[in-house]
Amino acid sequence: MHLPFYETVYDGKDRWIFRNPRNRSEIFSRVCWAMSKFPLLVASASAAAFLAAGGHTLVPKELYDPACDIKGNISITSGERIYHVPGQQDYAATRIRFDYGERWFCSEAEARKAGWRRAGR
């Protein structure tokens, strides 16, 4: 067990003692040591989060994968969430506006799971 700013000392009798720092300079040196490790901690945590998400956290997959060609459109009049697949009548005219919450999907199953329905035409 390690307590911050305390020195761990073995007393020779099979036990560890946590000793308070003696003066301000000792505390300062320990704080500096801890802060010098901070960038390494941040970089390690960021890399772990990036890899845990499959490496797709910086840019959403639908923005760079050409297979993600299903357009998720929100109706201005009803607010209904509708997706359009290539070949449908309004596919070419549909524009994705991210500021309105519209998005791209990589599969119809993904769109349905997110609560969108297929366009009728």
N, C-alpha and C positions, 0 to 999 in steps of 0.2 A: 504494500500500500504506500502511496506517495501523497503527501499533503503539500499543496503549493506553498512555496517560500519557507518550508521547513527542511532542515537538514536531517537525513536519516543516518543515525549513528548506531553501530553495533557495540553493545556494552561488554561483550565477552562472556556473558552469562546466558547465552541462547535467547536473547531478546533484542529487539530493535527499539531505539528511542528516537522520538521526533523532537529535535532541538529547534527552538526559536532562533531566528537570525540575530546576531549580536549587535549590528548597527545598520545605519541607513545604506552605507556603501555595499554591504553584503546583500541587502534587499535589492538595491539597484542592479547589482551584477546578476542576480537571479532573474529579475524582470527583463533585463537586456538579453539574457540567454534565451528566455522563453519567447520574446518577441523576434529574435533572430530566426526562430523555427516557424514563425507564422506564415511566411510566403510558401514554404514547403508544405505546410498543412493545407493551405488553400488550394495549391496546385494539385495535391494528392486527392483531396475531396472532389475537386472539379473533374479530374480524370476518372475517378471511380464512378461518379454520377453519369458522366458521358458514356462510359463503357457499359454501365448497368442498363442504360436506355437503348443499347444497341448501336450507339454512335450516331444517333439521329436527333440529338437534342439542340444543336445549334441552328439547324435549318430544317423545318418540317419536310418530311419525305415527299409530300404532294407538290412541293415547289421545285424539286429537281428530278423527280422520276417521271419519264414520259409515259409510263404505264398508268399513271394516275390521271386519267382523262375523263372522269365522271364529274360533271359540274353540279355542285350543290347550290341551289338558288333559293332565296327567300322572297316570297310574293310580297310586293309592296302593299297591295290592297288587303290581303287576308293574313299576312304574316306566316303563311303555311310554308313548310320546308319541303322543297321538291328537288329531286335530282334528275339530271338529263344525261343520257348515255349517247355516245356517238351514233349518228344515223337517225336520231329522232328529229322531228320537224323543227323544233325551236333550239336545237343544240348550237348551231352556228351563231344565232342571234343572242344567246345567253352570255352575259358578261359576269365574271366573278368580281364582287366588290368585298374585299376583306373587312372594310370598315363597317359593313352592314351585317357581318357574321357569316357571309357566304364563304364556301370553301370547295376544295377539290377532294375527290375520293379516289381510292385505288381499286375498289371493287364495290359491286352493288350490295354485297353482304355488309361491308363496312358502313355504307350509307344508311341501310335499314337499321343496323345496330345503333347508329347515332340518332335515330328517330326521324329520318327523312323518308319520303315516299317517292315512287317513280312517277315521272310526268306521264300524263295520259296521251299526249301526242308525240 
